[in-house]
Amino acid sequence: MVINVKNLYLRFGKLEVLKGINQEIHQNEKVVIIGPSGSGKSTFLRTLNLLDKPYKGDIEINGRHILDKRTNINIVRQKMGMVFQQFHLFPHLTVLDNITIAPRKIKKMSPKDADFLAQTLLAKVGLLEKMAEYPSKLSGGQKQRVAIARALAMEPDVMLFDEPTSALDPEMVGEVLEVMKNLAKDGMTMVVVTHEMGFAREVASRVLFMDDGMIIEEGTPTEIFENPKQERTQAFLEKILT
Amino acid sequence: MFENVAMVLGDSHRVSMLMNGMWITIQISLGAVVLGLLIGMVMAAFNMSDLGFTVMGRKIRPLRIIAFVYLGVIRGTPAVTQLLIVSHTIFAAVRGVNIWVGIVALGINSGAYVAEIIRAGILSIDKGQMEAGLSLGFNKYQAMLFIVMPQAIKNILPTFINEFIVLIKETAIVGFVGLQDINRVGQLIISQTFNVTPLFITAAMYLVLISLLTWLLGKVEKKMRSSDRR
């Protein structure tokens, strides 16, 4: 078991965003979270590495209770890659340095080893020729692929994707999804918040439908997409699939 | 007019007074800008610090309170008053006049403005940069050091240069505690020559000093921008 979430509550000011989330995510699973905007799906993802802080509940990652103040969250985060909707590449660093900075500074990896690792990862996302460029020279799709490589550089046990294609022009969505599919094939544990239903159908081992801060329904892609049991799931799918 | 300039500058004693005044202004400016930068960095860090404890449901952050009081007092009182206070407290036991009075007083004063410049520079960096750093496993201080600060400095630099220029002009108040800077020397020469020409000479000296500095720091800034291929 990789992630175990129990009875999670979170609010922003007076707004209750997560209202009792329970979820177990196992090694090798590809969990895709769907749901209308404002349903709390991104927030739920961000609580998994504590970028947003719940006020109640428990999150256990590989045996570490991350809401416990004694847990060093930085060490837990090193093993969890995160990919953001807006990429958040470091504009003052080259593509190569974007990827090597964490292994160099955190793992004290030698520059030579870090460069080699970064080049391997860049080759994997098909951007080796861009290694000396600054992020401003890249297209959105290229930026997101670099961001994925950057997250992989810490050799995470699980990758979290927060709407990785939502900020992209339509013609660039494919290249990013392709990289993610390859990652899934390699056996990476993934939690993905997305509106790409095609990706969910093809890659997900489990689909969670969230609405109003709760997980309303979960199941295999076939169960959710072909035969949704809850009314809200049906309504949501009807809206986006037509 | 020109005869008057010749009269003032024709006297080698007056020229050397002016040169000494220039040197004192330069020393105080440089000392105060360095001290102000140090204080500014500490106070900016205090002002953004989250360290604290909770009392009856309210979070108390002592470092922020220190920064709040410091910024409020320094920005809410005249620099001349601060100079006189420093002179009569910290330096009360020091005999004679000492340029450190000017450096300390103006450094403390400038620190408040620098703290706000730094804070604004850091806040101008998208929150996502810090989050991306944290998500890789950096702690808050590393993320600040390796990711946020290098970007913030480029935003801070132009405003900081401006603060430096303001500071140089502000040093003209040190005459109040007996320091013979450019401005004070100008006044002394007036009392000897009974005409206003020395004021134009001292104004020209400030202008030259600041123009040189603007030109020099402009070059530094341009160099930093060129490495910034955003």
Interface residues (C-beta under 8 A of the other chain):
Chain A: N49 L51 N74 I75 R77 Q78 K79 M80 G81 M82 F84 Q86 H88 L89 F90 P91 H92 I101 A102 K105 I106 Y134 S136 K137 R150 A151 M154
Chain B: D126 G128 Q129 E131 A132 L134 S135 L136 G137 F138 N139 Q142 F146 I147 P150 Q151 K154 D228 R229 R230
